[in-house]
Amino acid sequence: MKDKSFLMIPGPTPVPESVLLAMAQHPIGHRSSEFSAILEETYADLKWLFQTKNDVFIYTSSGTGAMEAALSNLINEGDKVLSLVIGNFGNRWAKIATSLGADVEKIEVCAGQAIDADVLKQRLDADTDKEIKIVTLTHNETSTGVTNPLKELIAIIKEHGAVSVVDGVTSIGAIECKMDEWGIDVLISGSQKGFMIPPGLAFLAASEKAFKLHEQCKHPSFYFDWSAYRKSVRANSTPYTPAVNLIVALNEALKTMKKDGLDNILKRHARHAKALRAAIKAIGLQLMVEDDSIASNAITSVYPPAGITVPDIRSTLKKDFDIVVANGQNDLKDKIFRMGTLGFVCDRDILAAVGSLEAALYKLGYKFQLGAGVKAAIENLV
């Protein structure tokens, strides 16, 4: 049915009508007093969402742009970087650091697992000369549906003295992440996730400790330069022409989020993920992340049943029900499918998705107790 498509992927995520209407307004001048007032409010609300007193920069880019902005403002050639890798996006940190001339070491685990805090502590304790300047890590790994024990890992990094650089792309606005309280040095995110607006904006906040390292960077990025952005933020402006209408949309989305309350938003994400996981188990499918303590509240990865392919499940959901779920990435392509519970998602959406998944599997010949998934979802939602 036309105009009924529902995105249940890690991003882009569904967008509220009020946000779409705000974005559809005629553009205003990016150097106007009107836009400056919008920026002032938006910058303040981003601090609220990041739970920080640090300035939060807005880049016109994807989340990967913010990743490059983080490292290109910190790294000098030959710097030692430790990358904690639990999937595709953790590995992206390592690739970016390598491209900037860093000496990159990895602590890498199998897909579906989180970083072991004891392993990290052992490695950093062994770095007695403090050669490791930066530790990169992913809070919530979109490619697998694993959430790292970030608070615990950050405490270990902080004790060592390295600068922590965290990918919060699918955690900010969905999973508890307290930048200042936990001592995160650099935290980045992207607009098409928990922020409930389309792709095109990325965000970065940096601590004073990180800024001191930035001041030692010999060749910082021109477009992503932290110093230029901090100067502009404090003037309620931007260094270069921004995506004006996306920022207007962001302003509206953040107002909605503040009205809902961050605690309520986080509880909603946790409840939806729990209901979806319960439904998947009731249907008889295997979850990629079986340990509830590290399972994501933003994205759930599922193995297909024997004899039924991921492409068949995805195409049936799209063709018959206009529901889009994501494939696996890289080595996990066609081995798992990923269902998002991120952003502008309500109880009705969970029930519709679970019911549609049951119908798709039934049509494809999978034998299970019809209605078991919907029943389990209801029991965890009501």
N, C-alpha and C positions, 0 to 999 in steps of 0.2 A: 504494500500500500504506500502510495507516495507520501513523503514527509512524515513517515512514522518510524524512521530508522532510530535505533537506540544504541549508543556506544557503550559497550561494557568491556572496555580495554583499558590499559594503563594510561592512556592519553593519546589523542585529545579525549576529554571527558565531557559529559553533558553540560550545557550552559543554561542558566536560568533565563527566562524570557525578559526579566527586568534588566539583566546584563546585556542581552542582545539588543534591546531597545536603546540602552544608553550608548552602546557602540555604534548604532545606526545613525546617530545624530550627525549633523554636518560638522566637519572638522573645524577646530578653532586654532588660532595661531599658537605655536608652541612657545613663543616669547611674550604672549599676552598675560595681563594680570589675571585674567579669568583662569587660564591654564595653570599659572603659578599657584593660585589658591587651591586648585584640584591637587596639584603635586604636594603642597604642604600637608593637606589632609591625608593623602595617600602614603607619603613617607612616614607619617606618624602611625598610621594603621599597620604598615609593614613591620615597624618595630614591635607593635603589639603582637602580631602573628609570629614573628621570629623570637619573641620573648627576649628582647635585647635592648640595651641602651645605645648600641652601635648604630651608625647610619646604615641604611639598607639601600644599595644602588639598584637602579632599574636599567637593564640593558635591553636594547632591541635585538634580540637573538633567541635562539633555542637554549635549552638547558646546557647543552654542550658548550655554547658560547660562554656561559658563566663558569664552566669547568676550566676552559682555557683562560678566562679572565683571572681566575684564582691563581693558577700556577704561573702564568706569564708575568705576573706582578711580584712573584716571590723568588723564582729560580734563576740562579746564575749557572753557567756551564760548569759541570763537574759536581754540583751539589748532590748530596746523598738524599734520596727520597725512598721511603718505605711505603709500598702500596699494599693495602689489605684487600685482597680480591676474593669476592664470593660470587662473581658472575660477570656478565658482559660489561656493566657500567663501572664496576670496580676496576676492571681491566682497562677501561677507557682512561682512567686517571693515569695509569702506568704508561699508556701510549702517549698521552699528551706530555707528561713529564720527560719521557725519552726524546720526544720531538724538540724539546727545549734544551736538550743537552745534559739533562740530569743523569746521574748514576742511580739507576732504579733497581731496587730489590723488591721482591714480592713475598708476601705470605699468602698463599693461595689454598683454598679448600674446594672440595667437590661441590658441584651444583646441588643446592638444597640444604647446604650447611652454613652456619655462621662462623665468624672468627672466634677462636678459643682465647679468652682473655689471658689465660696462663701462658699460652704460646707467645702472645704479644709481649707480655711482661718479661718473659725469659729473653726474648730477642733484644728488647730495649735495655734491659739490665746489663746485657753483654756489651752494649755500646758505651763503654766506660769513657771513651774520649768524646762522646757527644757528636759523632760525625753525622748522624741522621738529623737533618734539619727539618724535614717535613714528613708527616705521615698522612697519607690520603686514605679515605675509607668511604664506603657507601652506608648510609643509614638503612635505607630500604632498597633492596636489590630488585628492580623491576623485572629483570629477566627470569627470576626464579620464584619470587614471592617470599624471600627471607628477610627478616628484620634483624640487623646486628644489635647486640647489647651495647648500644652507643654510649650510654652514661658510664658504664664500667670501662669501656675501651678508652674513652676520653680521659678518665681519671688516670689511667696508666700512662697515656701519652703526656699528659700534663706533668706528671711526676718526673718523667724523663727530661722534659723541657723542650721537646720538638713542637713545631707548629702543626696543629691538627687542621686538616682541610676536608670538609664533609660534604658529600652529595646528599642533600635533603630534597631532591627533586620530587619524589613521590611520598615523602613523609611530612613535609611542612603542610599543616592544615589537615592532616589525616592521622598522624601518629605523634605521640608526645615527643617533643624535641625542644629542650630549654637551653638556648644558646648561652646565656650569661651564667645561669645557675650551674650548668654542667661544665662550663669552661671551654666551649668550642671556639676555636680561633677564626676559622673561615667556614661560612655556611652558605650554600647556594641552593637555588630552587628554580622552577619553571612554571610558566603561567597556565599551561594546559592540563594541570593536575588538580591538586586540592584547591587551587585558586578559582576554579570554575569559569575561566575565560579561554578563548581560543589560543593556539600556539602563537608565539611571537615575542614574548617578554621573558626575561630571565632576571634573577635577583641574586645579590651577593651582599653579605655583611661580613665585616672583618674587625677583629679585636685590635686593641692598641699594640699588643704583642706582635700580631701579624703585620701591622703597619710598620713596626720597627724593622722587621725583616724586609718589607717592601722597600723601605728607604735604602737598603743595601743592594737592591736589584739594579744591575748595570743597564739593562735594556728592557724596561717594562713595555708592555703593549701600549700602542698609541690609542687605539679606539677604546680599549677596555681599561685604560689607566686609572688606577684607584684614586690617585691624588686629584685628577681632574673631576672625577665623579663626586668625591667628598666635597670639594669646593662648590660644585653645582647643587648638591643636595642641600647644603647649608644656606644656599641662596634660593631654595625652592625652584630650581631650574634643572636643566640637563646640559651636558657639554655639547651634544650634537642633536640633530633632529630626531626626536623619538617617535614611536608609533602612537600618535596622539589618541586615536580612538580606542586603542587597546588599553591605554592608561585610564581613559574615562570609564571603560568597562571594568577595569580593575578597581577603580575607586568605588563603583557601585557594588561589586562583588564583596569587597572588604567591609562595606557598610552592612551588608546582609550577614556576613560571618560574625561581625561584632554583635549584631542583634541576636543571633542564635547563641553566642557564647562559645568560647573555645572548648571548654570542658564538654559541653553538649555535642559539639561537632566530633570530638575525639571519641566520645562514648558511642555515637551513632556509627562511626566507622568500625569500631570494635564489634558492635552488635551485628552489623551487616556481614562482616567477615566470618564471625562465629556461626551465623545462620547459614551462610553459603557453604562453609566447611562441613557443617552437620548434614546439609542436604546432599553434598557430594558423597559423603560416606554412606548415607542411607540408600543412595542409588546403587552403591556397590563399586564406585570408581575409586581409584587410588590417588591420593594427594601427593604431590611432589615433596611438600614440606609436611611431614607427619608430626613433628614436634610443635605443639601449640605455643610453646614459650618463645619460639622464633618465627612463628607464622605471621605473615604480613596482614595488616588490616586494610591494605590498599589493593592488593592483587593476590589472587589465588591461582596456583598452577596445578593442572589436573592431567593425569595420564588417560588416554583413551582406552576403552575396553578392547580386549583381543578381537581382532577381525574387523574393527572399525577404525578408519583413519581420522587423523586430526583435520585434514582438508574436507572430508565428508561431513564431519560435525560442524565445522565452521560454515561451509556452504549451505547446509540445510538450515541452520539457524538464521543465516542471512536471507536466503530465498523464501523460506516459509514464515519467518517471524520478524524479519528486519532487525534482528539483534546481531551485533558485531562483537565477536570475541577474538582475542589475539592468538596468533601462532607463537610457537617458541622461537627463540633467536639463535642464530649460528648453529652450534652442535645440537641444540634442542629443537630446531625447526622440524615440524611434523611429528615430534615426539611428545609434546605437551600442548595444551591450549590454556590460555590465561584469561581469567575473568576478573574484571576490575570492579571494585566497590568504592571507587574514589570520587570525591567531589560531590556534585549535585545528584545524589542517589538517595532514594527513599525506600521504605519497606515494600511498597507496591512494585518497584523495579526489581527487587530481589525475588519476590514471588513470581513475577512474570518471567524473569530469566530462568529460574529453576524449573517452572512449569514448561517453558519452551524447550529447555535442554532435555527434559524427560520426553517430550513429544518427538524431538529430533532423534534421540537415541532409540525410541520405540520404532519410529519409521525406518531407521537404519538396521533394525533387526536385533538390537540388544535386549536380552531377556532379564527383566528385573521386576520388582513389585511396583507397579505403576502407582504413582502418587506418594511413594515413600519419601522422595526428596522434598516435595511441597509440604508434607506433614512435618518433617524435621525442621524445615525453615520456619513454618508457622510457630512451632513450639519454642523456637529460639527468638522469635520476634515479638510475640504477643506477651 
